[in-house]
Amino acid sequence: MRTHDHHQHGHAHQRPHDERPEGRRFRFEGPGPDAGFGSRRGPHGYGPGRRGGRGGPRARGDVRAAVLLLLAEQPRHGYELIQEIGERSSGAWTPSPGSVYPTLQALEDEGLVAIERVEGRRVASLTEQGAAYVEEQRGALGEPWTTPGRDHTAALALRRQIRALMEAVGQVAKVGTPAQNAAASDVLDRARRDLYRVLADDAASGE
C-alpha cells in the first residue's frame, strides 16, 4: 500500500510545468518589461488582463479601435501602442498587454493587420484591407482614448498627489517616532473624512 501511494505521489511531481493546458499564446516583442507577453484571457485572447490596465477595464471595442487608429498613422509594435494610448489619454487609460497583444493577433487573423519582424521586434501595420476598413469606419471608431465628461488632466494630477502622499506616509512609518506616527494617523483620518465630504457636497449640489 505504501508503494502504491509513493508511485502516485511520484507521478504528481513528474508532471512538467509546461504540460498545463495553455491554449493559444501570443508573442509580440517590445522594448518594455511586457515584451513577449502571452495571454489567454477572454474570447480571441481579449480580456481585461490586470483589470484592463491602468484606468480600469475598457470594452474590447475600445482597444480594437485604438489599435486600428494608431496603426493607420504608422506601424507600431505592441508596447508602443500601449505607451501611445497612455499618452493620448493623459495617463487616464493605459491598456494591459493582456488586451493589446491578443487584439493584434485577432486583427491579423481578420486580415486587417500584418505582422513582420523589424530589427528583432514584431511590428504591426495595417494591410490594404485594414486601411480601407479604418477609412470607412473612422467615424464609428471615434477617439477611444477619451472618456466623455472626464477631466483627464485632473485625474492625472490626483494620481500624482496620491503617490506623493504614499511616499510621505512611508517615510513617517519608517523613521517616525510613536508620537509622529500617531499624529500622521490623525492627519490621514481627517483627510479621509474630508475626501468623503467632497463627494457628499458634490452630490448634494447636484440634487
C-alpha positions as CSV (number, residue, x, y, z in Angstrom):
1,M,0.0,0.0,0.0
2,R,2.8,2.3,0.8
3,T,4.4,1.5,-2.5
4,H,1.2,2.4,-4.4
5,D,1.0,5.8,-2.6
6,H,4.6,6.5,-3.4
7,H,4.0,5.7,-7.0
8,Q,1.0,8.1,-7.2
9,H,2.9,10.8,-5.4
10,G,5.8,10.5,-7.8
11,H,3.6,10.9,-10.8
12,A,2.2,14.1,-9.3
13,H,5.6,15.6,-9.1
14,Q,6.8,14.3,-12.5
15,R,4.2,16.2,-14.5
16,P,6.2,19.0,-16.2
17,H,5.1,22.6,-15.8
18,D,4.6,23.1,-19.5
19,E,2.0,20.3,-19.7
20,R,-0.7,22.5,-18.3
21,P,-3.3,23.4,-21.0
22,E,-2.1,26.8,-22.1
23,G,-4.3,27.4,-25.1
24,R,-3.2,29.7,-27.8
25,R,-0.3,32.0,-27.0
26,F,0.5,35.4,-28.4
27,R,4.0,36.9,-28.6
28,F,4.8,40.4,-29.6
29,E,8.2,41.7,-28.6
30,G,8.7,45.2,-27.5
31,P,11.3,47.2,-25.5
32,G,9.3,47.2,-22.3
33,P,9.0,44.7,-19.4
34,D,6.0,43.0,-21.1
35,A,7.8,42.1,-24.3
36,G,6.8,38.6,-25.3
37,F,3.8,38.6,-23.1
38,G,1.3,35.8,-23.7
39,S,-2.4,35.8,-22.6
40,R,-5.4,33.6,-22.9
41,R,-8.0,35.9,-21.3
42,G,-11.4,36.1,-22.9
43,P,-12.6,35.2,-26.4
44,H,-9.9,35.5,-29.0
45,G,-7.5,36.3,-26.2
46,Y,-9.2,39.5,-25.4
47,G,-10.0,40.4,-21.8
48,P,-9.1,42.8,-19.1
49,G,-5.7,41.3,-18.0
50,R,-4.8,43.1,-14.8
51,R,-8.3,44.6,-14.8
52,G,-7.7,46.3,-18.2
53,G,-4.5,48.0,-17.3
54,R,-4.2,51.4,-15.6
55,G,-7.5,53.3,-15.6
56,G,-9.8,50.3,-15.2
57,P,-11.3,47.8,-17.6
58,R,-12.4,49.0,-21.1
59,A,-14.7,47.4,-23.6
60,R,-12.8,45.2,-26.1
61,G,-14.0,47.5,-28.8
62,D,-12.1,50.4,-27.3
63,V,-8.8,48.5,-27.5
64,R,-9.6,47.4,-31.0
65,A,-10.5,50.9,-32.2
66,A,-7.4,52.4,-30.6
67,V,-5.1,49.9,-32.1
68,L,-6.6,50.4,-35.6
69,L,-6.4,54.2,-35.4
70,L,-2.8,54.2,-34.2
71,L,-1.7,51.8,-36.9
72,A,-3.4,53.9,-39.5
73,E,-0.8,56.6,-38.6
74,Q,2.3,54.4,-38.7
75,P,3.4,50.8,-38.0
76,R,4.0,50.1,-34.3
77,H,4.9,47.2,-32.0
78,G,2.7,46.3,-29.1
79,Y,4.5,48.2,-26.4
80,E,4.5,51.3,-28.5
81,L,0.7,51.1,-28.8
82,I,0.3,50.7,-25.0
83,Q,2.5,53.8,-24.4
84,E,0.8,55.9,-27.1
85,I,-2.7,55.2,-25.8
86,G,-1.5,56.1,-22.3
87,E,-0.1,59.4,-23.6
88,R,-3.2,60.3,-25.6
89,S,-5.4,59.6,-22.6
90,S,-3.2,61.8,-20.4
91,G,-2.5,58.7,-18.3
92,A,-6.2,58.0,-17.7
93,W,-6.1,54.8,-19.6
94,T,-3.1,52.5,-20.2
95,P,-4.3,49.2,-21.6
96,S,-2.7,46.0,-20.4
97,P,-0.5,43.7,-22.6
98,G,-3.3,41.1,-22.0
99,S,-5.7,43.2,-24.1
100,V,-3.4,44.8,-26.7
101,Y,-1.3,41.8,-27.8
102,P,-4.2,39.4,-28.3
103,T,-6.1,42.2,-30.1
104,L,-3.2,42.5,-32.6
105,Q,-3.4,38.7,-33.1
106,A,-7.1,38.8,-33.7
107,L,-6.8,41.7,-36.2
108,E,-4.1,39.7,-38.0
109,D,-6.4,36.7,-38.2
110,E,-9.1,39.0,-39.8
111,G,-6.6,40.2,-42.4
112,L,-6.7,43.8,-41.2
113,V,-3.2,43.8,-39.7
114,A,0.1,42.3,-40.9
115,I,2.9,41.4,-38.5
116,E,6.5,41.4,-39.6
117,R,9.8,41.3,-37.7
118,V,11.8,44.5,-37.9
119,E,15.1,44.8,-36.1
120,G,14.2,41.9,-33.8
121,R,10.7,43.2,-33.0
122,R,7.4,42.1,-34.3
123,V,5.9,45.3,-35.8
124,A,2.2,45.6,-36.8
125,S,0.9,47.6,-39.7
126,L,-2.4,47.8,-41.5
127,T,-3.0,45.8,-44.6
128,E,-4.7,47.4,-47.6
129,Q,-7.9,45.8,-46.3
130,G,-7.2,47.2,-42.8
131,A,-6.5,50.7,-44.2
132,A,-9.8,50.7,-46.2
133,Y,-11.7,49.5,-43.1
134,V,-10.3,52.3,-40.9
135,E,-11.2,54.9,-43.6
136,E,-14.7,53.6,-43.9
137,Q,-15.3,53.2,-40.1
138,R,-13.3,56.2,-38.9
139,G,-16.4,58.0,-37.6
140,A,-17.6,54.9,-35.7
141,L,-14.1,54.3,-34.3
142,G,-14.1,57.8,-32.8
143,E,-11.4,58.6,-30.3
144,P,-11.3,55.6,-27.9
145,W,-8.7,57.1,-25.6
146,T,-11.0,59.9,-24.5
147,T,-13.7,59.5,-21.8
148,P,-16.7,61.9,-22.2
149,G,-17.3,64.0,-19.2
150,R,-13.9,63.2,-17.6
151,D,-11.1,65.6,-17.0
152,H,-8.0,63.6,-17.7
153,T,-5.7,66.3,-16.5
154,A,-7.4,66.5,-13.1
155,A,-7.4,62.7,-12.8
156,L,-3.7,62.5,-13.6
157,A,-2.9,65.3,-11.1
158,L,-4.8,63.4,-8.4
159,R,-2.8,60.2,-9.0
160,R,0.4,62.1,-8.7
161,Q,-0.8,63.6,-5.4
162,I,-1.7,60.1,-4.2
163,R,1.8,58.8,-5.0
164,A,3.4,61.7,-3.2
165,L,1.2,61.2,-0.2
166,M,2.1,57.5,0.0
167,E,5.8,58.3,-0.2
168,A,5.3,60.7,2.7
169,V,3.3,58.2,4.7
170,G,6.0,55.6,4.1
171,Q,8.7,57.9,5.3
172,V,6.9,58.7,8.6
173,A,6.2,55.0,9.1
174,K,9.9,54.2,8.5
175,V,11.6,56.8,10.6
176,G,8.9,58.5,12.7
177,T,8.6,58.3,16.4
178,P,5.5,56.7,18.0
179,A,4.1,60.3,18.6
180,Q,4.8,61.2,15.0
181,N,3.1,58.0,13.7
182,A,0.1,58.8,15.8
183,A,0.0,62.4,14.5
184,A,0.2,61.1,10.9
185,S,-2.6,58.7,11.6
186,D,-4.8,61.6,12.7
187,V,-3.9,63.6,9.6
188,L,-4.9,60.7,7.3
189,D,-8.1,60.1,9.2
190,R,-9.1,63.8,8.7
191,A,-8.1,63.6,5.1
192,R,-10.2,60.5,4.5
193,R,-13.3,62.2,6.1
194,D,-12.6,65.4,4.0
195,L,-12.5,63.4,0.8
196,Y,-15.8,61.8,1.5
197,R,-17.2,65.2,2.3
198,V,-16.1,66.4,-1.1
199,L,-18.1,63.7,-2.7
200,A,-21.1,64.3,-0.5
201,D,-21.1,68.1,-1.1
202,D,-20.9,67.5,-4.9
203,A,-23.8,65.1,-4.8
204,A,-25.8,67.5,-2.7
205,S,-25.2,70.3,-5.1
206,G,-26.4,68.2,-8.0
207,E,-29.8,67.5,-6.4
